[in-house]
Amino acid sequence: MESLVERLEDEEGVKVAKLEVWHNEVNAKLMREYDKGFCGGVPFFYNKKTGKWICGSADYERLKKWALE
């Protein structure tokens, strides 16, 4: 997913925050708060503006729609 996120940032000018959750309990707690039990793993994408999320891998068009809605 990293290459798709980089492409999204380059082509659309959006910034996707990347948080390490395996070794950082603060980030892991934040992920669990946003996740609300829907996904339970990574990758997990959450759009704070829309409240929409993506659990797991996604194609570029889905990622773009998620980011730009």
Residue pairs with C-beta under 8 A, 6 or more apart in sequence:
1 43
1 57
1 58
1 63
4 58
4 59
4 60
4 63
5 16
5 18
5 63
7 60
8 14
8 16
8 60
8 63
8 64
8 67
9 15
9 16
12 64
12 67
12 68
14 67
14 68
16 45
16 67
19 27
19 30
19 31
20 27
21 27
21 28
21 31
21 42
22 28
31 42
31 44
31 46
34 44
34 46
34 53
35 44
35 46
35 53
38 53
38 55
39 53
39 55
39 56
41 55
41 56
43 54
43 56
43 57
44 53
44 54
44 55
45 53
45 54
45 58
45 63
45 66
46 52
46 53
47 53
47 66
47 67
47 69
50 66
50 69
52 66
52 69
53 66
54 62
54 63
54 66
58 66
